[in-house]
Amino acid sequence: MTKVGTFENKNVDLAKLYDNIKKMVVAEKFGITRDETTENSYHLKANKTGVTRIIVGAIRNVELVIAGEPDAFAVTLSVGAWGRNLALSTATAATTGYVVATIAATAVAAPAVAVGAIAAAGSYVSARNFEGDFFDKIKGEINKLAKPKKK
């Protein structure tokens, strides 16, 4: 999942914007794993880890890129969650679960597959909601820092 926004005529201090967003990421309890800046771009990667996060399929990483000039720049936000990765393999897991259940002549695998599919769907929705809400916060930060040039 990725959100991209382009912004023009805002005259935003991109270094200040990046620092403010980085603080927002840390406030969400992400650990920063990559923090690179160049003359016209800022790149941040952050992760949340832990057994509980893996079991419940929660949001696990964020990637942010800001590139451009104060008056014309783009912001890209990507959010990763187990559900996004697992949703594609749900059909495979269901098939495998069925075969295993049939071979073992037990119904134990079917509930496990169902729980896995529900967890994957839930984490996907959670990641989508987080991404949208966080991108709205970024846009709010851009508007706070905007200093349009006087004509």
ChimeraX attribute file (.defattr): number of C-alpha atoms within 10 A of each C-alpha:
attribute: neighborCount
match mode: 1-to-1
recipient: residues
	/A:1	13
	/A:2	15
	/A:3	14
	/A:4	13
	/A:5	13
	/A:6	12
	/A:7	17
	/A:8	13
	/A:9	14
	/A:10	18
	/A:11	18
	/A:12	23
	/A:13	15
	/A:14	21
	/A:15	16
	/A:16	13
	/A:17	19
	/A:18	23
	/A:19	12
	/A:20	14
	/A:21	19
	/A:22	19
	/A:23	13
	/A:24	15
	/A:25	21
	/A:26	13
	/A:27	10
	/A:28	11
	/A:29	12
	/A:30	20
	/A:31	16
	/A:32	17
	/A:33	11
	/A:34	11
	/A:35	12
	/A:36	10
	/A:37	14
	/A:38	8
	/A:39	9
	/A:40	13
	/A:41	18
	/A:42	20
	/A:43	16
	/A:44	20
	/A:45	21
	/A:46	20
	/A:47	19
	/A:48	16
	/A:49	13
	/A:50	8
	/A:51	8
	/A:52	9
	/A:53	14
	/A:54	14
	/A:55	11
	/A:56	15
	/A:57	25
	/A:58	23
	/A:59	26
	/A:60	19
	/A:61	20
	/A:62	21
	/A:63	19
	/A:64	22
	/A:65	18
	/A:66	23
	/A:67	19
	/A:68	16
	/A:69	19
	/A:70	20
	/A:71	17
	/A:72	14
	/A:73	20
	/A:74	16
	/A:75	20
	/A:76	16
	/A:77	21
	/A:78	18
	/A:79	24
	/A:80	21
	/A:81	24
	/A:82	23
	/A:83	26
	/A:84	21
	/A:85	14
	/A:86	20
	/A:87	20
	/A:88	11
	/A:89	14
	/A:90	19
	/A:91	13
	/A:92	12
	/A:93	20
	/A:94	18
	/A:95	14
	/A:96	15
	/A:97	20
	/A:98	18
	/A:99	14
	/A:100	16
	/A:101	15
	/A:102	13
	/A:103	9
	/A:104	11
	/A:105	10
	/A:106	11
	/A:107	13
	/A:108	13
	/A:109	20
	/A:110	20
	/A:111	11
	/A:112	14
	/A:113	19
	/A:114	15
	/A:115	12
	/A:116	21
	/A:117	20
	/A:118	16
	/A:119	20
	/A:120	25
	/A:121	19
	/A:122	20
	/A:123	25
	/A:124	25
	/A:125	17
	/A:126	16
	/A:127	25
	/A:128	21
	/A:129	12
	/A:130	14
	/A:131	21
	/A:132	16
	/A:133	12
	/A:134	18
	/A:135	20
	/A:136	12
	/A:137	14
	/A:138	20
	/A:139	15
	/A:140	12
	/A:141	17
	/A:142	22
	/A:143	12
	/A:144	11
	/A:145	16
	/A:146	17
	/A:147	15
	/A:148	13
	/A:149	9
	/A:150	4
	/A:151	3
